[in-house]
Amino acid sequence: MSDAAPVLPGNAGPDDYPRMLYHPSGDTMIVADPAAHDAAHQEGWATTPSPVHQRPSPSAMPILSGADPSALLLRAVLEAVLDERGLTRQLTDALTAPPSEPPQPRRR
């Protein structure tokens, strides 16, 4: 067996550059060397992501993203409009009605 040190992934080592840095405002940047890293650290940049970096990004189609606040608002508005016009009840009735007999072919 070999006694070689295991290869660490990505930015696992203290001297691995370029390195991604995260700011509490949500910005990210890449530093190329330890000097740039030290300068950025003085301005509040860190090597670990803050909660703002870990939340899901908004979807281009909010209706497809269930946790997106704009999707929840859009769904609530649509449901209110459909309820106001009585369309929700008609749709619910159509979906819960027992299946009708299939159409019979016409005889000539």
C-alpha positions as CSV (number, residue, x, y, z in Angstrom):
1,M,0.0,0.0,0.0
2,S,1.1,3.5,-0.6
3,D,1.6,6.1,2.2
4,A,0.8,9.0,-0.1
5,A,-1.5,11.7,1.4
6,P,-5.1,11.6,0.1
7,V,-6.0,14.1,-2.5
8,L,-8.4,16.7,-1.1
9,P,-11.2,18.0,-3.3
10,G,-11.6,21.7,-4.3
11,N,-10.7,24.3,-1.8
12,A,-10.0,21.8,1.0
13,G,-6.4,22.8,1.5
14,P,-5.2,26.1,3.1
15,D,-3.2,27.1,0.1
16,D,-5.7,26.2,-2.6
17,Y,-6.3,29.3,-4.9
18,P,-8.3,30.6,-6.7
19,R,-10.9,30.5,-3.9
20,M,-14.6,31.5,-3.7
21,L,-15.5,34.1,-1.0
22,Y,-19.0,35.0,0.2
23,H,-20.3,38.3,1.6
24,P,-23.3,38.6,4.0
25,S,-25.0,40.9,1.4
26,G,-25.3,37.9,-1.0
27,D,-22.4,38.8,-3.3
28,T,-19.6,36.3,-4.2
29,M,-16.1,36.8,-5.6
30,I,-13.1,34.7,-6.4
31,V,-9.7,35.6,-5.1
32,A,-6.5,34.4,-6.7
33,D,-4.0,34.5,-3.9
34,P,-3.6,34.8,-0.1
35,A,-2.9,38.6,-0.2
36,A,-6.3,39.3,-2.0
37,H,-8.0,36.9,0.4
38,D,-6.6,38.8,3.5
39,A,-7.7,42.1,2.0
40,A,-11.2,40.8,1.3
41,H,-11.5,39.3,4.8
42,Q,-10.9,42.7,6.3
43,E,-14.0,43.9,4.3
44,G,-16.3,41.2,5.7
45,W,-15.8,38.4,3.1
46,A,-15.7,34.8,4.4
47,T,-14.9,31.4,2.9
48,T,-18.2,29.8,4.2
49,P,-21.6,30.7,2.6
50,S,-24.0,32.7,4.8
51,P,-27.8,31.8,4.9
52,V,-28.5,34.2,2.1
53,H,-26.4,32.0,-0.2
54,Q,-28.1,28.9,0.8
55,R,-31.7,29.8,0.1
56,P,-33.2,28.7,-3.2
57,S,-33.0,31.1,-6.1
58,P,-36.2,32.5,-7.5
59,S,-37.6,30.6,-10.5
60,A,-38.1,32.2,-13.8
61,M,-41.5,30.6,-13.7
62,P,-42.8,31.4,-10.2
63,I,-45.8,29.1,-10.6
64,L,-43.4,26.1,-10.8
65,S,-41.6,27.0,-7.6
66,G,-43.7,26.0,-4.6
67,A,-41.6,27.8,-2.0
68,D,-41.2,31.0,-3.8
69,P,-43.2,33.8,-2.1
70,S,-44.2,35.4,-5.4
71,A,-45.6,32.0,-6.5
72,L,-47.6,31.8,-3.3
73,L,-49.0,35.3,-3.9
74,L,-49.8,34.5,-7.6
75,R,-51.6,31.3,-6.6
76,A,-53.6,33.1,-3.9
77,V,-54.7,35.8,-6.4
78,L,-55.6,33.3,-9.1
79,E,-57.7,31.2,-6.6
80,A,-59.5,34.4,-5.4
81,V,-60.4,35.4,-8.9
82,L,-61.6,31.9,-9.8
83,D,-63.6,31.7,-6.6
84,E,-65.2,35.1,-7.2
85,R,-66.3,34.0,-10.7
86,G,-67.6,30.6,-9.5
87,L,-65.1,28.8,-11.7
88,T,-63.5,26.9,-8.9
89,R,-66.7,25.1,-7.9
90,Q,-67.4,24.2,-11.6
91,L,-63.9,22.8,-12.0
92,T,-64.2,20.9,-8.7
93,D,-67.5,19.5,-9.7
94,A,-66.2,18.4,-13.1
95,L,-63.2,16.7,-11.5
96,T,-65.2,14.9,-8.8
97,A,-68.1,13.8,-11.0
98,P,-68.4,10.1,-11.8
99,P,-67.2,9.3,-15.3
100,S,-69.9,9.4,-17.8
101,E,-70.5,6.6,-20.3
102,P,-68.2,6.8,-23.4
103,P,-69.9,8.3,-26.4
104,Q,-71.6,5.7,-28.6
105,P,-70.9,5.7,-32.3
106,R,-73.7,7.1,-34.4
107,R,-75.6,4.7,-36.6
108,R,-76.6,5.7,-40.0
